[in-house]
Amino acid sequence: MNSVLVGVAGICFVAQLVMLYGRYIQDAPRISLVTGAGYALFWAYLAVTEFFELEFATVGLVVLLLILLPLTVVSVRRQRRDNRTRSA
């Protein structure tokens, strides 16, 4: 067990949950909430697989990242579009 990696993943998981709650309170778009929840799931998955030293962790992390990265791109594009619309 890599205790440093488990600790970092645990801290990032908690931080992601706090950010997700903040976005929820501010009525963020659903895609932003889904993306934040996905990243929280990623950090939790990383912490659990490292804690229990599971061998299939790499495949699961790659699958999660392949799902989350397009969501992040869509979320960022929407945020930019909304910022342009508000400033105009």
Backbone as ProteinMPNN parsed JSONL, in Angstrom:
{"seq_chain_A": "MNSVLVGVAGICFVAQLVMLYGRYIQDAPRISLVTGAGYALFWAYLAVTEFFELEFATVGLVVLLLILLPLTVVSVRRQRRDNRTRSA", "coords_chain_A": {"N_chain_A": [[0.856, -1.184, 0.0], [0.626, 2.108, -0.911], [0.961, 4.619, 1.053], [1.148, 7.389, 0.836], [0.003, 7.983, -1.651], [-2.592, 7.056, -1.181], [-3.342, 8.824, 0.853], [-3.206, 11.338, -0.484], [-5.122, 10.901, -2.487], [-7.378, 10.554, -0.875], [-7.587, 13.091, 0.35], [-7.98, 14.676, -1.925], [-10.409, 13.604, -2.757], [-12.168, 14.418, -0.694], [-11.891, 17.202, -0.974], [-12.923, 17.496, -3.544], [-15.577, 16.748, -3.113], [-16.399, 18.87, -1.46], [-16.12, 21.031, -3.234], [-17.998, 20.212, -5.124], [-20.361, 20.351, -3.635], [-20.414, 23.103, -3.211], [-20.797, 23.999, -5.846], [-23.303, 22.916, -6.283], [-24.876, 24.353, -4.481], [-24.715, 26.848, -5.674], [-26.306, 26.542, -7.854], [-25.262, 25.29, -10.227], [-24.807, 24.216, -13.672], [-26.119, 21.032, -14.77], [-24.282, 19.377, -16.102], [-21.872, 20.223, -15.118], [-22.101, 19.438, -12.475], [-22.28, 16.658, -12.793], [-19.77, 16.12, -13.901], [-18.108, 16.925, -11.776], [-18.94, 15.078, -9.823], [-18.087, 12.773, -11.075], [-15.286, 13.098, -11.008], [-14.942, 13.035, -8.238], [-15.675, 10.393, -7.801], [-13.585, 9.192, -9.212], [-11.333, 9.859, -7.582], [-12.059, 8.561, -5.21], [-12.121, 5.921, -6.1], [-9.438, 5.571, -6.811], [-8.224, 5.835, -4.277], [-9.339, 3.643, -2.868], [-8.557, 1.419, -4.435], [-5.776, 1.594, -4.25], [-5.457, 1.382, -1.492], [-6.333, -1.218, -0.922], [-4.66, -2.532, -2.589], [-5.34, -3.45, -5.214], [-5.217, -5.152, -8.322], [-6.485, -4.54, -10.733], [-6.74, -1.862, -10.967], [-5.606, -0.004, -12.771], [-6.909, -0.32, -15.26], [-9.555, 0.375, -14.609], [-9.183, 3.05, -13.787], [-8.314, 4.235, -16.151], [-10.592, 3.9, -17.744], [-12.423, 5.477, -16.307], [-11.186, 7.997, -16.612], [-11.339, 8.285, -19.397], [-14.021, 8.666, -19.686], [-14.463, 10.951, -18.139], [-12.844, 13.044, -19.153], [-13.933, 13.969, -21.721], [-16.355, 14.995, -20.695], [-15.389, 17.053, -19.123], [-14.312, 18.758, -21.056], [-16.639, 19.527, -22.455], [-17.992, 20.807, -20.375], [-16.241, 22.95, -19.792], [-16.322, 24.339, -22.232], [-19.018, 25.116, -22.292], [-19.059, 26.789, -20.07], [-17.346, 28.846, -20.905], [-18.863, 29.804, -23.07], [-21.126, 30.701, -21.7], [-19.961, 32.719, -20.165], [-19.16, 34.519, -22.166], [-21.644, 35.257, -23.172], [-22.788, 36.525, -20.992], [-21.073, 38.735, -20.666], [-21.495, 40.178, -22.949]], "CA_chain_A": [[0.0, 0.0, 0.0], [1.33, 3.372, -0.998], [0.175, 5.455, 1.961], [1.127, 8.769, 0.35], [-0.998, 8.053, -2.711], [-3.911, 6.906, -0.546], [-3.618, 10.082, 1.549], [-3.482, 12.382, -1.473], [-6.411, 10.594, -3.107], [-8.416, 10.835, 0.116], [-7.725, 14.542, 0.491], [-8.584, 15.173, -3.166], [-11.811, 13.183, -2.743], [-12.906, 15.318, 0.203], [-11.905, 18.523, -1.603], [-13.848, 17.438, -4.682], [-16.937, 16.767, -2.564], [-16.68, 20.232, -0.996], [-16.337, 21.844, -4.436], [-19.256, 19.774, -5.718], [-21.432, 20.926, -2.824], [-20.437, 24.535, -3.514], [-21.43, 24.17, -7.162], [-24.725, 22.586, -6.131], [-25.501, 25.492, -3.797], [-24.762, 27.964, -6.618], [-27.148, 26.127, -8.987], [-24.431, 25.07, -11.411], [-25.443, 23.336, -14.661], [-26.031, 19.603, -14.447], [-23.064, 18.762, -16.632], [-20.81, 20.563, -14.175], [-22.289, 18.576, -11.308], [-21.937, 15.29, -13.183], [-18.324, 16.067, -14.033], [-17.55, 16.963, -10.415], [-19.215, 13.789, -9.192], [-17.203, 11.799, -11.715], [-13.944, 13.25, -10.449], [-14.981, 12.52, -6.868], [-15.646, 8.934, -7.944], [-12.222, 8.85, -9.615], [-10.445, 9.921, -6.423], [-12.445, 7.49, -4.29], [-11.682, 4.663, -6.719], [-7.993, 5.518, -6.674], [-7.89, 5.587, -2.875], [-9.729, 2.279, -2.487], [-7.727, 0.428, -5.121], [-4.43, 1.646, -3.684], [-5.505, 0.912, -0.109], [-6.442, -2.671, -0.929], [-3.665, -3.021, -3.547], [-6.032, -4.217, -6.245], [-4.442, -5.174, -9.56], [-7.25, -4.038, -11.87], [-6.926, -0.423, -10.781], [-5.2, 0.765, -13.941], [-7.965, -0.384, -16.273], [-10.679, 1.167, -14.122], [-8.831, 4.468, -13.802], [-8.299, 4.665, -17.553], [-11.991, 3.992, -18.187], [-12.995, 6.67, -15.686], [-10.635, 9.187, -17.245], [-11.88, 8.393, -20.752], [-15.385, 9.191, -19.56], [-14.456, 12.269, -17.519], [-12.192, 14.089, -19.939], [-14.889, 14.651, -22.611], [-17.292, 15.781, -19.886], [-14.684, 18.262, -18.721], [-14.224, 19.626, -22.237], [-17.977, 20.088, -22.686], [-18.277, 21.721, -19.272], [-15.434, 24.162, -19.971], [-16.868, 25.079, -23.381], [-20.276, 25.761, -21.886], [-18.734, 27.88, -19.149], [-16.836, 29.942, -21.732], [-19.978, 30.361, -23.827], [-21.955, 31.463, -20.764], [-19.224, 33.945, -19.798], [-19.237, 35.444, -23.315], [-23.019, 35.74, -23.267], [-23.018, 37.475, -19.881], [-20.295, 39.953, -20.851], [-21.97, 40.912, -24.131]], "C_chain_A": [[0.896, 1.239, 0.0], [0.535, 4.396, -0.181], [0.116, 6.912, 1.512], [0.055, 8.931, -0.724], [-2.413, 7.922, -2.148], [-4.295, 8.202, 0.161], [-3.974, 11.207, 0.593], [-4.841, 12.146, -2.13], [-7.562, 10.877, -2.145], [-8.663, 12.319, 0.292], [-8.39, 15.131, -0.753], [-10.061, 14.793, -3.25], [-12.645, 14.125, -1.884], [-12.994, 16.715, -0.403], [-12.88, 18.562, -2.773], [-15.292, 17.447, -4.199], [-17.332, 18.161, -2.088], [-16.941, 21.147, -2.187], [-17.661, 21.492, -5.104], [-20.444, 20.349, -4.946], [-21.553, 22.426, -3.08], [-21.093, 24.826, -4.853], [-22.925, 23.905, -7.082], [-25.471, 23.748, -5.485], [-25.671, 26.671, -4.758], [-25.602, 27.654, -7.858], [-26.35, 26.017, -10.282], [-25.177, 24.167, -12.394], [-25.215, 21.864, -14.313], [-24.742, 18.965, -14.943], [-21.873, 19.055, -15.722], [-20.896, 19.683, -12.93], [-21.915, 17.126, -11.614], [-20.429, 15.132, -13.313], [-17.651, 16.073, -12.667], [-17.764, 15.659, -9.675], [-18.33, 12.694, -9.782], [-15.79, 11.887, -11.185], [-13.887, 12.803, -8.994], [-14.941, 10.996, -6.876], [-14.246, 8.457, -8.332], [-11.29, 8.827, -8.412], [-10.781, 8.836, -5.409], [-11.965, 6.142, -4.811], [-10.175, 4.493, -6.576], [-7.587, 5.2, -5.243], [-8.194, 4.148, -2.473], [-8.833, 1.242, -3.15], [-6.295, 0.439, -4.601], [-4.411, 1.102, -2.259], [-5.528, -0.616, -0.058], [-5.482, -3.338, -1.919], [-4.29, -3.932, -4.605], [-5.309, -4.076, -7.575], [-5.18, -4.563, -10.747], [-7.443, -2.529, -11.819], [-6.623, 0.372, -12.034], [-6.295, 0.797, -14.994], [-9.154, 0.483, -15.849], [-10.4, 2.657, -14.148], [-8.805, 5.014, -15.223], [-9.72, 4.824, -18.076], [-12.651, 5.232, -17.591], [-12.475, 7.946, -16.346], [-11.154, 9.369, -18.669], [-13.31, 8.914, -20.747], [-15.352, 10.644, -19.078], [-13.838, 13.363, -18.379], [-13.125, 14.736, -20.968], [-15.925, 15.479, -21.848], [-16.66, 17.099, -19.448], [-14.6, 19.244, -19.877], [-15.57, 20.287, -22.498], [-18.315, 21.115, -21.616], [-17.512, 23.032, -19.417], [-15.965, 24.989, -21.139], [-18.174, 25.786, -23.025], [-20.018, 26.939, -20.967], [-18.206, 29.08, -19.928], [-17.958, 30.62, -22.505], [-20.87, 31.203, -22.913], [-21.275, 32.761, -20.351], [-19.268, 34.963, -20.923], [-20.623, 36.058, -23.415], [-23.296, 36.766, -22.172], [-22.275, 38.791, -20.096], [-20.779, 40.79, -22.03], [-23.211, 41.693, -23.869]], "O_chain_A": [[1.803, 1.373, 0.822], [-0.442, 4.966, -0.667], [-0.869, 7.599, 1.782], [-0.707, 9.898, -0.709], [-3.328, 8.611, -2.601], [-5.445, 8.635, 0.08], [-4.929, 11.948, 0.827], [-5.62, 13.083, -2.308], [-8.606, 11.383, -2.557], [-9.809, 12.76, 0.375], [-9.265, 15.99, -0.642], [-10.875, 15.568, -3.753], [-13.711, 14.576, -2.305], [-14.05, 17.346, -0.355], [-13.583, 19.555, -2.966], [-16.143, 18.089, -4.814], [-18.47, 18.588, -2.288], [-17.874, 21.949, -2.161], [-18.365, 22.375, -5.594], [-21.424, 20.786, -5.55], [-22.66, 22.96, -3.157], [-21.855, 25.784, -4.984], [-23.72, 24.584, -7.733], [-26.579, 24.085, -5.902], [-26.653, 27.408, -4.67], [-25.602, 28.432, -8.813], [-26.727, 26.588, -11.306], [-26.081, 23.434, -11.994], [-24.241, 21.51, -13.648], [-24.176, 18.104, -14.27], [-20.974, 18.226, -15.579], [-19.875, 19.241, -12.402], [-21.305, 16.449, -10.787], [-19.869, 14.123, -12.883], [-16.72, 15.303, -12.431], [-16.869, 15.185, -8.976], [-17.88, 11.797, -9.068], [-15.157, 10.861, -10.936], [-12.877, 12.246, -8.562], [-14.257, 10.381, -6.057], [-13.778, 7.432, -7.835], [-10.534, 7.872, -8.237], [-9.878, 8.252, -4.811], [-11.462, 5.318, -4.047], [-9.692, 3.405, -6.26], [-6.696, 4.38, -5.021], [-7.382, 3.507, -1.806], [-8.398, 0.29, -2.502], [-5.664, -0.615, -4.522], [-3.456, 0.435, -1.862], [-4.828, -1.229, 0.748], [-5.489, -4.56, -2.069], [-3.816, -5.042, -4.848], [-4.838, -2.991, -7.914], [-4.533, -4.107, -11.69], [-8.248, -1.986, -12.575], [-7.326, 1.339, -12.329], [-6.573, 1.854, -15.561], [-9.691, 1.239, -16.658], [-11.278, 3.448, -14.493], [-9.233, 6.143, -15.462], [-10.015, 5.79, -18.781], [-13.358, 5.957, -18.291], [-13.245, 8.87, -16.606], [-11.383, 10.499, -19.1], [-13.75, 9.537, -21.713], [-16.127, 11.473, -19.556], [-14.286, 14.509, -18.325], [-13.115, 15.961, -21.086], [-16.325, 16.547, -22.31], [-17.326, 18.134, -19.41], [-14.799, 20.443, -19.685], [-15.628, 21.493, -22.738], [-18.865, 22.173, -21.92], [-18.07, 24.105, -19.19], [-16.048, 26.213, -21.041], [-18.394, 26.93, -23.422], [-20.681, 27.971, -21.071], [-18.583, 30.215, -19.638], [-18.011, 31.847, -22.594], [-21.318, 32.284, -23.298], [-21.936, 33.79, -20.204], [-19.4, 36.159, -20.662], [-20.761, 37.246, -23.709], [-23.971, 37.767, -22.414], [-22.789, 39.853, -19.746], [-20.499, 41.987, -22.096], [-23.723, 42.358, -24.77]]}, "name": "protein", "num_of_chains": 1, "seq": "MNSVLVGVAGICFVAQLVMLYGRYIQDAPRISLVTGAGYALFWAYLAVTEFFELEFATVGLVVLLLILLPLTVVSVRRQRRDNRTRSA"}
